[in-house]
Amino acid sequence: MLSVKARESYDVSVSRISKVSVGAKRLLVGRPFRSDTLGATHLRKRIALPVFASDALSSVAYAPQEIFLVLSAGGMAALTFTPWVGLAVAVVMVVVIACYRQNVRAYPSGGGDYEVATVNLGPGAGLGVGAALLIDYVLTVAVSISAAAENIGSAISPVHDHKVLFAVAAIALLTAVNLRGVRESGAMFALPVYGFMAAMSALVLWGLVQVDVLGRDLSAESADFTLVTSDGLSVTGVALVFIIAKSFASGCAALTGVEAIHNGVPAFRKPRARNAAATLGMLGVIAVTFLLGLLELARRLEVKIAEDPAGQLVGAPEGYRQKTMIAQLAEPVFGGLSPAFFLVMGATGLILVLAANTAFSGFPMLASVLARDKYLPRQLATRGDRLAFSNGIVLLAVTAAALVIIFDASVTVLIQLYIVGVFVAFTLGQWGMIRHWNRRLRDEEDPASRRRVRRARWVNASGLVMTAGVLVIVMATKFLSGAYIAVLGMVVLFAMMKLIRRHYDSVARELDDSSWEVVLPSRTHCVVLVSKLHLPTLRALAYARATRPDTIEALTVNIDTAETRSLVREWQDRGIQVPLKVVESPYREINRPVVDYVTRLREQSPRDVVTVYIPEYVVGHWWEQLLHNQSALRLKTRLLYERGVMVTSVPWQLSSSDGRAEQARDEPIIGRWPGPEAR
């Protein structure tokens, strides 16, 4: 036994350790927010833009490059189609953003395309949209972080050499920031996003001014290289059309992230729908300007991006390491070693890291909606200490990190899986909106309102045609290149969510069965499990007797004859009034003899209730858990499946658990039933 002084010293040490662990959590996540402060976390437009639109804005850092990269398969001749491909992507973006400005006004609750499809097309279509968007959010994180690693690696060689490690660390950092809550993460991300916008504006404007106004002869480092096809043969006819279509499909990655604003309408300040629509408008203007500006500047500076630089770039020096498009533009515009060059590359890498924040905002919110509709585990619908959907954030981070590791943080590979999900959601969402407007027309009688509804329907019909067309092109050009993996993931997730909903519905029907009549048991029979006659056993016996059962007995399993005889003698010597029964176990098992004994009691008196009391140690350290309570845990798990059997744990707190108890008292009680003093 510890002396009083030693015990006090031990208690102080444990208290300090618990306070350190609580302090570490608060340092990482921050102090908890009360539920009634949720309204204070709503975002202004200037903060909502970087929170929800960073994905669409940052895609200009890799979407133009992917257009060049795909067209490079057709050689120099195919690059002449670059402006037209970029213009086609810009037109689709403008139409889709116009459609979503209407969507946020019609459905401002935060369900996004999932709600639109569910209400207008049925639960099956809505669930398909939900599965598609969840997969797309995961890929958004993987692609954005991998693109950040490539861009930063173009300026900093160690990052290029350890892309996967950098990407996983960036995902971990984003996870920690988002666990602190949307308000703080939004304020933290605002400056880098606006810094990226300033950097891109400076790059495009200063580059075009030097070329067109000042007449300077600027050229990219790859301008003097000759781009050839991988096999050296010219590409014409159907093959050229296929390459152009595939480059258009890759360029449409610039549209990802548009739907996040629709999903995140509840996070805006009032009037939410109007603020979300205004943010969408700002996003459209900025993203289209950057996309077309970068493509034009790259064309003027004769940038060449090849999928196989060693085989396709004739004239490149031996060991040439191809840089990203942004790096090839920033070097001649600002000078390769100038601070402006490193600022542009740093801002680009940072925005690509932060672009994943769109998914960290959209994925948990959509998952919470699906969880409330019983399609995902209910834990995903619960807010954490900081009023963020913590479980959804962690799930997204783990899945995205796994993709980054599996595909070696390669943007070229990951982008083949990309945008399939988002265009499935776009297409079903626009179809649902047309149904919505048709229903409105049937009920609307005012001529002016009918004209507005018809215009809105026409806009969504245009969006349906364009997004469906893009989806067909994406599936035709990217399916065998990797898009089939995303499609397979959507199908598996769709089926899994259907099974989850079936389980929850089955449980609800069983628990809400009004035909079941409450029948009180005839008697209660109490069984106290005994291994040794020590303090935990005596407490369990005392508690069992205090419940005043009809019959009570103690039960021990004979796995060692000498110990069992010693226990029986001590039981008799102490004069304990509760009878002790011994169950034989020739194969030294504990669980099965106890379960068999309890089952026989139930068979003898089916209307009786058997209550099994299990004495348990409560310890304070994780390693002590491995040394105690394993048999009790297994036995409890087995007894829970027996009908008419109640299992009660009688805890005995060991000295090492005192610090844990103090820590539990220090923790804020969130979501627990209030005590008497609170009521």
C-alpha positions as CSV (number, residue, x, y, z in Angstrom):
1,M,0.0,0.0,0.0
2,L,1.1,3.5,-0.8
3,S,1.8,5.9,2.1
4,V,-0.5,9.0,2.4
5,K,2.3,11.3,1.2
6,A,3.2,9.0,-1.7
7,R,-0.5,8.7,-2.6
8,E,-0.9,12.5,-2.7
9,S,2.2,12.8,-4.9
10,Y,0.7,10.1,-7.2
11,D,-2.6,11.9,-7.4
12,V,-0.9,15.2,-8.3
13,S,1.1,13.5,-11.0
14,V,-2.0,11.8,-12.5
15,S,-3.9,15.1,-12.3
16,R,-1.1,16.9,-14.2
17,I,-1.0,14.2,-16.9
18,S,-4.8,14.5,-17.4
19,K,-4.7,18.3,-17.6
20,V,-1.9,18.0,-20.2
21,S,-3.9,15.7,-22.3
22,V,-7.0,18.0,-22.1
23,G,-4.8,21.0,-22.9
24,A,-3.3,19.2,-25.9
25,K,-6.8,18.6,-27.2
26,R,-7.8,22.1,-26.7
27,L,-4.6,23.4,-28.4
28,L,-5.4,21.2,-31.4
29,V,-9.1,21.7,-31.7
30,G,-9.8,24.7,-29.5
31,R,-12.4,25.3,-26.7
32,P,-15.8,23.7,-27.3
33,F,-18.7,25.8,-28.6
34,R,-22.1,25.7,-27.1
35,S,-24.9,24.5,-29.5
36,D,-26.7,27.8,-29.2
37,T,-23.7,29.6,-30.7
38,L,-24.1,27.8,-34.1
39,G,-25.5,30.9,-35.7
40,A,-22.3,32.8,-34.8
41,T,-20.3,30.5,-37.1
42,H,-22.2,31.6,-40.3
43,L,-20.0,33.2,-43.0
44,R,-19.9,36.5,-44.7
45,K,-19.5,36.4,-48.5
46,R,-15.8,37.5,-48.3
47,I,-15.1,34.5,-46.1
48,A,-17.5,32.1,-47.9
49,L,-15.7,32.7,-51.2
50,P,-12.3,31.2,-50.0
51,V,-14.1,28.5,-48.0
52,F,-16.4,27.1,-50.6
53,A,-14.9,28.3,-53.9
54,S,-11.2,27.6,-53.5
55,D,-11.5,24.3,-55.3
56,A,-13.0,25.9,-58.5
57,L,-10.5,28.8,-58.3
58,S,-7.5,26.6,-57.8
59,S,-8.4,24.2,-60.6
60,V,-7.0,26.8,-63.0
61,A,-3.6,25.7,-61.7
62,Y,-4.0,22.3,-63.3
63,A,-7.0,22.3,-65.7
64,P,-5.2,24.3,-68.4
65,Q,-2.1,22.1,-68.0
66,E,-4.2,19.0,-68.5
67,I,-5.7,20.5,-71.7
68,F,-2.1,21.0,-73.0
69,L,-1.0,17.6,-71.7
70,V,-3.8,15.7,-73.5
71,L,-3.4,17.6,-76.7
72,S,0.3,16.9,-76.7
73,A,-0.6,13.3,-77.7
74,G,-1.5,14.8,-81.1
75,G,1.7,16.7,-81.6
76,M,2.1,20.4,-82.5
77,A,-0.9,20.3,-84.8
78,A,-3.3,19.5,-81.9
79,L,-2.0,22.4,-79.8
80,T,-3.7,24.8,-82.2
81,F,-7.0,23.7,-80.8
82,T,-6.1,24.9,-77.3
83,P,-8.0,28.2,-77.3
84,W,-11.2,26.5,-78.6
85,V,-11.0,23.8,-76.0
86,G,-10.6,26.4,-73.3
87,L,-13.5,28.5,-74.7
88,A,-15.7,25.4,-74.7
89,V,-14.8,24.7,-71.0
90,A,-15.5,28.4,-70.2
91,V,-19.0,28.3,-71.8
92,V,-19.9,25.2,-69.9
93,M,-18.7,26.8,-66.7
94,V,-20.8,29.9,-67.3
95,V,-23.9,27.9,-68.0
96,V,-23.5,25.6,-64.9
97,I,-22.9,28.6,-62.6
98,A,-26.0,30.3,-64.0
99,C,-27.9,27.1,-63.3
100,Y,-26.6,26.8,-59.7
101,R,-27.5,30.4,-59.0
102,Q,-31.1,29.3,-59.5
103,N,-30.6,26.1,-57.5
104,V,-29.5,27.9,-54.4
105,R,-32.6,30.1,-54.4
106,A,-35.0,27.2,-55.0
107,Y,-33.3,24.8,-52.5
108,P,-31.4,26.7,-49.9
109,S,-31.5,24.0,-47.2
110,G,-28.0,22.7,-47.9
111,G,-28.9,19.4,-49.5
112,G,-27.6,20.5,-52.9
113,D,-28.1,18.3,-55.9
114,Y,-28.9,15.4,-53.5
115,E,-32.0,17.3,-52.3
116,V,-33.0,18.4,-55.8
117,A,-32.8,14.9,-57.2
118,T,-34.5,13.3,-54.2
119,V,-37.5,15.7,-54.3
120,N,-38.0,15.7,-58.0
121,L,-36.6,12.4,-59.3
122,G,-37.0,10.1,-56.3
123,P,-34.9,8.6,-53.5
124,G,-32.9,6.4,-56.0
125,A,-31.7,9.3,-58.1
126,G,-30.9,11.3,-54.9
127,L,-28.9,8.5,-53.5
128,G,-27.0,8.2,-56.8
129,V,-26.1,11.9,-56.6
130,G,-25.0,11.5,-53.0
131,A,-22.7,8.6,-53.8
132,A,-21.3,10.5,-56.8
133,L,-20.6,13.6,-54.8
134,L,-19.0,11.8,-51.9
135,I,-16.6,10.0,-54.3
136,D,-15.9,13.3,-56.0
137,Y,-15.1,15.1,-52.8
138,V,-12.6,12.5,-51.9
139,L,-10.9,12.8,-55.3
140,T,-11.0,16.6,-54.9
141,V,-8.7,16.3,-51.9
142,A,-6.4,13.8,-53.6
143,V,-6.1,15.7,-56.8
144,S,-5.7,19.1,-55.3
145,I,-3.1,18.0,-52.8
146,S,-1.1,16.1,-55.4
147,A,-1.2,19.1,-57.8
148,A,0.1,21.2,-54.9
149,A,3.0,18.8,-54.4
150,E,3.8,19.0,-58.2
151,N,3.7,22.8,-58.3
152,I,5.7,23.3,-55.1
153,G,8.1,20.6,-56.3
154,S,8.8,22.6,-59.4
155,A,10.4,25.3,-57.3
156,I,11.6,23.2,-54.3
157,S,13.3,19.9,-55.3
158,P,12.9,18.1,-51.9
159,V,9.2,18.4,-52.2
160,H,9.3,16.8,-55.7
161,D,11.4,13.9,-54.4
162,H,8.9,13.2,-51.5
163,K,5.5,14.1,-53.0
164,V,3.6,11.4,-51.2
165,L,4.9,12.4,-47.8
166,F,4.2,16.1,-48.5
167,A,0.7,15.3,-49.6
168,V,-0.2,13.1,-46.6
169,A,1.2,15.8,-44.2
170,A,-0.8,18.5,-46.0
171,I,-4.0,16.4,-45.6
172,A,-3.2,15.9,-41.9
173,L,-2.7,19.7,-41.5
174,L,-6.0,20.5,-43.2
175,T,-7.8,17.9,-41.0
176,A,-6.5,19.6,-37.9
177,V,-7.5,23.1,-39.1
178,N,-11.0,22.0,-40.1
179,L,-11.6,20.2,-36.8
180,R,-11.3,23.7,-35.2
181,G,-14.6,24.7,-37.0
182,V,-15.7,26.4,-40.2
183,R,-15.4,30.0,-38.9
184,E,-11.8,29.8,-37.9
185,S,-10.8,27.7,-40.9
186,G,-12.5,30.2,-43.2
187,A,-10.7,33.2,-41.7
188,M,-7.4,31.2,-41.8
189,F,-7.9,30.4,-45.5
190,A,-9.1,33.8,-46.7
191,L,-5.6,35.4,-47.0
192,P,-4.0,32.6,-49.0
193,V,-6.9,32.4,-51.4
194,Y,-7.0,36.1,-52.0
195,G,-3.2,36.0,-52.3
196,F,-3.5,33.4,-55.1
197,M,-6.0,35.6,-56.9
198,A,-3.6,38.5,-56.7
199,A,-0.8,36.3,-57.9
200,M,-2.7,34.9,-60.9
201,S,-4.0,38.4,-61.8
202,A,-0.4,39.7,-61.7
203,L,0.9,36.8,-63.8
204,V,-1.7,37.1,-66.6
205,L,-1.8,40.9,-66.7
206,W,1.9,41.5,-66.5
207,G,2.7,38.7,-68.9
208,L,0.2,40.0,-71.6
209,V,1.3,43.6,-71.0
210,Q,5.0,42.7,-71.7
211,V,4.1,40.7,-74.8
212,D,1.4,43.0,-76.3
213,V,2.2,46.5,-75.0
214,L,6.0,46.5,-74.3
215,G,6.8,44.1,-77.2
216,R,9.1,41.9,-75.2
217,D,10.1,38.5,-76.6
218,L,9.0,36.2,-73.7
219,S,9.1,32.5,-74.1
220,A,8.7,29.5,-71.9
221,E,11.7,27.2,-71.2
222,S,10.0,24.6,-73.5
223,A,9.3,27.0,-76.4
224,D,12.4,25.8,-78.3
225,F,11.5,22.2,-78.0
226,T,9.7,20.3,-80.8
227,L,6.6,18.4,-79.6
228,V,6.0,15.1,-81.4
229,T,3.6,12.3,-80.9
230,S,4.8,9.3,-78.8
231,D,5.1,7.1,-81.9
232,G,6.3,9.9,-84.2
233,L,3.3,9.6,-86.5
234,S,0.8,12.4,-87.3
235,V,-2.6,12.2,-85.7
236,T,-5.6,13.0,-87.9
237,G,-9.3,12.2,-88.4
238,V,-11.1,10.3,-85.7
239,A,-8.0,10.0,-83.5
240,L,-7.6,13.8,-83.5
241,V,-11.2,14.3,-82.6
242,F,-10.8,11.8,-79.7
243,I,-7.8,13.7,-78.4
244,I,-9.6,17.0,-78.6
245,A,-12.6,15.5,-76.8
246,K,-10.4,14.0,-74.1
247,S,-8.6,17.3,-73.5
248,F,-12.0,19.0,-73.2
249,A,-13.0,16.4,-70.6
250,S,-9.8,17.0,-68.7
251,G,-10.3,20.8,-68.8
252,C,-13.8,20.4,-67.4
253,A,-12.0,19.7,-64.1
254,A,-12.2,23.4,-63.7
255,L,-15.9,23.0,-62.9
256,T,-15.4,20.9,-59.8
257,G,-16.2,22.8,-56.6
258,V,-19.1,24.8,-58.1
259,E,-21.6,22.5,-56.4
260,A,-20.0,23.0,-53.0
261,I,-21.6,26.5,-52.6
262,H,-25.0,24.9,-53.2
263,N,-24.3,22.3,-50.5
264,G,-23.0,24.9,-48.1
265,V,-25.8,27.4,-48.3
266,P,-26.7,26.9,-44.6
267,A,-23.2,28.1,-43.6
268,F,-23.9,31.6,-45.2
269,R,-25.2,34.5,-43.3
270,K,-28.8,35.7,-43.9
271,P,-30.1,36.2,-46.5
272,R,-28.4,32.9,-47.3
273,A,-29.7,32.1,-50.8
274,R,-28.9,35.6,-52.1
275,N,-25.4,35.6,-50.5
276,A,-24.7,32.1,-52.0
277,A,-25.9,33.2,-55.4
278,A,-23.7,36.3,-55.3
279,T,-20.7,34.2,-54.2
280,L,-21.4,31.9,-57.2
281,G,-21.4,34.9,-59.5
282,M,-18.0,36.1,-58.2
283,L,-16.6,32.6,-58.5
284,G,-17.7,32.4,-62.2
285,V,-16.2,35.7,-63.2
286,I,-12.9,35.0,-61.5
287,A,-12.5,31.4,-62.6
288,V,-13.3,32.0,-66.3
289,T,-11.0,35.0,-66.4
290,F,-8.1,33.0,-65.0
291,L,-8.7,30.0,-67.1
292,L,-8.8,31.8,-70.4
293,G,-6.0,34.2,-69.4
294,L,-3.6,31.4,-68.5
295,L,-4.4,29.5,-71.7
296,E,-3.8,32.6,-73.8
297,L,-0.6,33.4,-72.0
298,A,0.6,29.8,-72.4
299,R,-0.1,30.0,-76.1
300,R,1.8,33.2,-76.5
301,L,4.8,31.9,-74.6
302,E,4.7,28.6,-76.5
303,V,4.5,26.4,-73.5
304,K,4.7,22.7,-74.2
305,I,3.6,20.0,-71.7
306,A,4.1,16.4,-72.7
307,E,2.9,13.2,-71.0
308,D,6.3,11.6,-71.9
309,P,8.8,14.5,-71.9
310,A,11.8,12.2,-72.8
311,G,10.1,10.8,-75.9
312,Q,7.9,13.7,-77.1
313,L,10.1,16.8,-76.5
314,V,12.7,16.9,-79.2
315,G,15.6,19.2,-78.3
316,A,15.1,18.9,-74.5
317,P,18.4,18.4,-72.6
318,E,19.2,15.0,-71.2
319,G,17.6,14.5,-67.8
320,Y,15.2,17.3,-68.4
321,R,12.6,17.6,-65.6
322,Q,9.4,19.0,-66.9
323,K,7.9,21.8,-64.8
324,T,4.3,22.7,-64.4
325,M,2.6,25.2,-66.7
326,I,2.4,27.8,-63.9
327,A,6.1,27.5,-63.3
328,Q,6.9,27.7,-67.1
329,L,4.8,30.9,-67.2
330,A,6.1,32.6,-64.1
331,E,9.8,32.1,-64.9
332,P,9.9,34.3,-68.0
333,V,7.3,36.7,-66.8
334,F,8.9,37.4,-63.4
335,G,12.4,35.9,-63.8
336,G,13.2,32.4,-62.5
337,L,15.0,33.5,-59.3
338,S,13.0,36.6,-58.5
339,P,10.9,36.8,-55.3
340,A,7.8,37.3,-57.5
341,F,8.4,33.8,-59.1
342,F,8.6,32.1,-55.7
343,L,5.5,34.1,-54.5
344,V,3.5,32.9,-57.4
345,M,4.6,29.3,-57.0
346,G,4.1,29.4,-53.2
347,A,0.6,30.9,-53.7
348,T,-0.3,28.3,-56.3
349,G,0.9,25.4,-54.1
350,L,-0.9,26.8,-51.1
351,I,-4.2,27.4,-52.9
352,L,-4.1,23.8,-54.2
353,V,-3.6,22.6,-50.6
354,L,-6.4,24.8,-49.4
355,A,-8.6,23.8,-52.4
356,A,-9.2,20.6,-50.6
357,N,-10.9,22.7,-47.9
358,T,-13.9,22.9,-50.3
359,A,-14.2,19.1,-49.9
360,F,-13.6,19.4,-46.1
361,S,-16.6,21.8,-46.0
362,G,-18.8,19.9,-48.5
363,F,-18.2,16.2,-47.7
364,P,-19.0,16.4,-43.9
365,M,-22.2,18.5,-44.6
366,L,-23.5,16.2,-47.3
367,A,-22.6,13.1,-45.2
368,S,-24.6,14.6,-42.3
369,V,-27.6,15.0,-44.6
370,L,-27.3,11.4,-45.8
371,A,-26.9,10.2,-42.2
372,R,-30.0,12.1,-41.1
373,D,-31.8,10.3,-43.9
374,K,-30.4,7.0,-42.6
375,Y,-28.2,6.3,-45.6
376,L,-24.9,6.6,-43.6
377,P,-24.0,5.8,-40.0
378,R,-25.6,8.2,-37.6
379,Q,-22.3,9.3,-36.1
380,L,-21.7,11.3,-39.3
381,A,-24.7,13.5,-38.4
382,T,-23.2,14.6,-35.1
383,R,-21.3,17.8,-34.6
384,G,-18.1,17.8,-32.5
385,D,-16.8,20.2,-29.8
386,R,-16.3,23.0,-32.4
387,L,-19.7,22.5,-34.1
388,A,-18.0,20.9,-37.1
389,F,-18.9,17.4,-38.4
390,S,-15.7,15.9,-37.0
391,N,-16.4,12.3,-37.9
392,G,-17.0,13.2,-41.6
393,I,-13.8,15.3,-41.6
394,V,-11.7,12.4,-40.3
395,L,-13.3,9.9,-42.7
396,L,-12.6,12.2,-45.7
397,A,-9.0,12.7,-44.6
398,V,-8.3,9.0,-44.2
399,T,-9.9,8.0,-47.6
400,A,-8.1,10.8,-49.5
401,A,-4.7,10.0,-47.9
402,A,-5.2,6.3,-48.9
403,L,-5.8,7.4,-52.6
404,V,-2.7,9.6,-52.6
405,I,-0.6,6.7,-51.3
406,I,-2.0,4.2,-53.7
407,F,-1.6,6.4,-56.8
408,D,1.7,7.9,-55.7
409,A,0.3,11.5,-55.7
410,S,0.2,11.5,-59.6
411,V,-2.2,14.2,-60.9
412,T,-2.2,12.7,-64.4
413,V,-3.4,9.4,-63.0
414,L,-5.8,10.7,-60.4
415,I,-7.5,13.2,-62.7
416,Q,-8.7,10.2,-64.9
417,L,-10.9,9.2,-61.9
418,Y,-12.0,12.8,-61.4
419,I,-15.0,14.8,-62.5
420,V,-17.1,11.7,-63.3
421,G,-19.0,12.0,-60.0
422,V,-19.5,15.8,-60.2
423,F,-21.0,15.6,-63.7
424,V,-23.3,12.8,-62.7
425,A,-24.5,15.1,-59.9
426,F,-24.7,18.1,-62.3
427,T,-26.8,16.1,-64.8
428,L,-29.3,14.7,-62.4
429,G,-29.5,18.0,-60.6
430,Q,-30.4,19.9,-63.7
431,W,-32.9,17.2,-64.7
432,G,-34.5,17.6,-61.2
433,M,-34.7,21.3,-61.6
434,I,-36.6,21.0,-64.9
435,R,-39.1,18.8,-63.0
436,H,-39.2,21.5,-60.3
437,W,-40.0,24.3,-62.8
438,N,-42.6,22.1,-64.5
439,R,-44.4,21.6,-61.2
440,R,-44.2,25.3,-60.6
441,L,-45.8,26.1,-63.9
442,R,-48.7,23.9,-63.2
443,D,-49.4,25.8,-60.0
444,E,-48.4,29.3,-61.0
445,E,-51.1,31.6,-62.5
446,D,-49.4,35.0,-62.5
447,P,-48.2,35.8,-66.0
448,A,-45.0,37.6,-64.8
449,S,-44.1,34.7,-62.5
450,R,-44.8,32.2,-65.3
451,R,-42.3,34.0,-67.6
452,R,-39.7,33.9,-64.9
453,V,-40.2,30.2,-64.4
454,R,-40.0,29.5,-68.1
455,R,-36.7,31.4,-68.3
456,A,-35.4,29.5,-65.4
457,R,-36.5,26.2,-67.0
458,W,-34.7,27.2,-70.2
459,V,-31.5,27.9,-68.3
460,N,-31.6,24.5,-66.5
461,A,-32.5,22.7,-69.8
462,S,-29.3,24.3,-71.3
463,G,-27.4,23.1,-68.3
464,L,-28.8,19.6,-68.6
465,V,-27.8,19.3,-72.3
466,M,-24.3,20.6,-71.6
467,T,-23.6,18.6,-68.5
468,A,-25.0,15.4,-70.0
469,G,-22.9,16.0,-73.1
470,V,-19.7,16.4,-71.0
471,L,-20.6,13.3,-69.0
472,V,-20.9,11.3,-72.2
473,I,-17.5,12.6,-73.4
474,V,-15.8,11.9,-70.1
475,M,-17.1,8.4,-70.0
476,A,-16.2,7.8,-73.6
477,T,-12.6,9.2,-73.3
478,K,-11.7,8.4,-69.7
479,F,-13.5,5.2,-68.8
480,L,-10.7,2.8,-69.6
481,S,-8.0,5.3,-68.4
482,G,-9.3,5.0,-64.8
483,A,-12.8,6.5,-64.7
484,Y,-14.1,3.0,-64.3
485,I,-12.6,3.0,-60.8
486,A,-14.7,6.0,-59.8
487,V,-17.8,4.5,-61.4
488,L,-17.2,1.2,-59.5
489,G,-16.7,3.2,-56.2
490,M,-20.1,5.0,-56.8
491,V,-21.9,1.7,-57.4
492,V,-20.4,0.1,-54.3
493,L,-21.2,3.2,-52.1
494,F,-24.7,3.3,-53.5
495,A,-25.3,-0.3,-52.6
496,M,-23.8,0.1,-49.2
497,M,-26.0,3.1,-48.4
498,K,-29.1,1.2,-49.5
499,L,-28.1,-1.6,-47.1
500,I,-27.6,0.9,-44.3
501,R,-31.0,2.4,-44.9
502,R,-32.6,-1.1,-45.0
503,H,-30.9,-1.9,-41.6
504,Y,-32.1,1.3,-40.0
505,D,-35.6,0.8,-41.3
506,S,-35.7,-2.8,-40.1
507,V,-34.5,-1.7,-36.6
508,A,-37.1,1.1,-36.5
509,R,-39.9,-1.3,-37.4
510,E,-38.8,-3.8,-34.8
511,L,-38.5,-1.2,-32.0
512,D,-41.7,0.7,-32.9
513,D,-43.9,-2.5,-33.0
514,S,-47.1,-1.3,-31.2
515,S,-48.4,-4.9,-31.1
516,W,-45.9,-5.9,-28.4
517,E,-47.4,-5.9,-24.9
518,V,-45.3,-5.2,-21.9
519,V,-45.4,-8.3,-19.7
520,L,-43.7,-8.1,-16.3
521,P,-41.5,-11.1,-15.4
522,S,-42.9,-13.6,-12.9
523,R,-39.6,-13.5,-10.9
524,T,-36.1,-12.2,-11.1
525,H,-33.3,-14.6,-10.6
526,C,-29.9,-13.1,-9.8
527,V,-26.5,-14.7,-10.6
528,V,-23.3,-13.1,-9.3
529,L,-20.2,-14.4,-11.0
530,V,-17.3,-15.1,-8.7
531,S,-13.6,-15.9,-9.5
532,K,-12.1,-14.9,-6.1
533,L,-13.5,-13.7,-2.8
534,H,-12.2,-10.2,-2.9
535,L,-13.5,-6.7,-2.6
536,P,-15.0,-6.5,-6.1
537,T,-16.9,-9.7,-5.5
538,L,-18.2,-8.5,-2.1
539,R,-19.4,-5.3,-3.7
540,A,-21.2,-7.2,-6.5
541,L,-22.9,-9.4,-3.9
542,A,-24.0,-6.4,-1.8
543,Y,-25.3,-4.6,-4.9
544,A,-27.2,-7.7,-6.1
545,R,-28.8,-8.2,-2.7
546,A,-29.8,-4.5,-2.6
547,T,-31.9,-5.0,-5.7
548,R,-34.0,-7.5,-3.7
549,P,-34.3,-10.2,-6.4
550,D,-36.6,-13.2,-5.8
551,T,-33.7,-15.6,-5.8
552,I,-29.9,-15.0,-5.7
553,E,-27.0,-17.2,-6.1
554,A,-23.2,-17.0,-6.7
555,L,-21.6,-18.9,-9.6
556,T,-18.0,-19.9,-10.1
557,V,-16.4,-22.0,-12.9
558,N,-14.0,-24.8,-11.8
559,I,-11.0,-24.5,-14.0
560,D,-8.5,-25.3,-11.2
561,T,-9.7,-27.8,-8.6
562,A,-7.4,-26.6,-5.8
563,E,-8.4,-22.9,-6.2
564,T,-12.1,-23.8,-6.4
565,R,-11.9,-25.9,-3.2
566,S,-10.1,-23.0,-1.5
567,L,-12.8,-20.6,-2.6
568,V,-15.6,-22.9,-1.3
569,R,-13.9,-23.2,2.1
570,E,-13.4,-19.4,2.4
571,W,-17.0,-18.9,1.4
572,Q,-18.2,-21.2,4.1
573,D,-15.8,-19.8,6.7
574,R,-17.0,-16.2,6.2
575,G,-20.6,-17.4,6.5
576,I,-21.8,-15.7,3.3
577,Q,-25.6,-16.2,3.1
578,V,-25.7,-16.4,-0.7
579,P,-25.4,-20.0,-2.0
580,L,-22.3,-20.7,-4.1
581,K,-22.7,-23.0,-7.1
582,V,-19.7,-24.6,-8.9
583,V,-19.9,-25.3,-12.6
584,E,-17.4,-27.9,-14.0
585,S,-15.3,-27.0,-17.0
586,P,-13.1,-30.0,-18.0
587,Y,-11.7,-28.0,-21.0
588,R,-10.9,-24.9,-18.8
589,E,-13.4,-22.7,-20.6
590,I,-15.2,-19.9,-18.7
591,N,-17.7,-18.4,-21.1
592,R,-19.5,-21.5,-22.4
593,P,-20.2,-23.1,-18.9
594,V,-21.6,-19.8,-17.7
595,V,-23.8,-19.2,-20.8
596,D,-25.0,-22.8,-20.7
597,Y,-26.0,-22.5,-17.0
598,V,-27.8,-19.2,-17.6
599,T,-29.6,-20.7,-20.6
600,R,-30.8,-23.7,-18.5
601,L,-32.2,-21.3,-15.9
602,R,-34.2,-19.6,-18.7
603,E,-35.4,-22.9,-20.1
604,Q,-36.6,-24.0,-16.7
605,S,-38.6,-20.8,-16.1
606,P,-39.1,-18.9,-19.4
607,R,-41.1,-16.1,-17.7
608,D,-38.3,-15.3,-15.3
609,V,-35.7,-12.7,-15.9
610,V,-32.1,-13.7,-15.1
611,T,-29.7,-10.9,-14.1
612,V,-26.0,-11.7,-14.3
613,Y,-23.7,-9.4,-12.2
614,I,-20.1,-9.3,-13.3
615,P,-17.5,-7.7,-11.0
616,E,-15.0,-5.6,-13.0
617,Y,-11.8,-3.7,-12.4
618,V,-11.6,-0.1,-13.6
619,V,-8.0,0.8,-14.6
620,G,-6.5,4.1,-15.7
621,H,-3.9,3.2,-18.3
622,W,-4.2,1.7,-21.8
623,W,-1.7,-1.0,-21.1
624,E,-3.6,-2.1,-17.9
625,Q,-6.7,-2.7,-20.1
626,L,-4.7,-5.5,-21.8
627,L,-4.1,-7.1,-18.4
628,H,-7.7,-7.0,-17.0
629,N,-11.3,-7.3,-18.0
630,Q,-10.8,-9.3,-21.3
631,S,-12.7,-12.3,-20.0
632,A,-15.5,-10.1,-18.6
633,L,-15.8,-8.3,-21.9
634,R,-16.1,-11.5,-23.9
635,L,-18.6,-12.9,-21.5
636,K,-20.8,-9.8,-21.5
637,T,-20.7,-9.8,-25.3
638,R,-21.9,-13.4,-25.4
639,L,-24.6,-12.9,-22.8
640,L,-26.1,-9.9,-24.6
641,Y,-27.4,-12.3,-27.3
642,E,-29.4,-14.3,-24.8
643,R,-33.1,-13.4,-24.5
644,G,-34.4,-12.7,-21.1
645,V,-30.9,-12.2,-19.6
646,M,-29.8,-8.8,-18.2
647,V,-26.1,-8.1,-17.7
648,T,-24.9,-5.7,-15.1
649,S,-21.3,-4.6,-14.6
650,V,-20.3,-3.8,-11.0
651,P,-17.1,-1.6,-11.2
652,W,-14.3,-1.5,-8.7
653,Q,-12.1,1.5,-9.3
654,L,-8.4,0.7,-8.9
655,S,-6.1,3.5,-7.8
656,S,-4.8,4.1,-11.3
657,S,-8.3,5.1,-12.4
658,D,-8.5,8.1,-10.1
659,G,-6.7,10.4,-12.6
660,R,-9.1,9.3,-15.4
661,A,-12.0,10.0,-13.1
662,E,-10.7,13.5,-12.5
663,Q,-10.1,14.0,-16.2
664,A,-13.7,12.9,-16.9
665,R,-14.9,15.5,-14.4
666,D,-12.8,18.2,-16.1
667,E,-14.1,17.3,-19.6
668,P,-17.1,19.4,-20.8
669,I,-20.2,17.3,-20.7
670,I,-21.6,17.5,-24.3
671,G,-24.7,15.5,-25.3
672,R,-25.1,13.8,-21.9
673,W,-28.2,13.7,-19.8
674,P,-28.0,16.6,-17.3
675,G,-27.5,15.8,-13.6
676,P,-30.0,16.7,-10.9
677,E,-28.3,20.1,-10.3
678,A,-28.7,21.0,-14.0
679,R,-32.4,20.0,-14.0
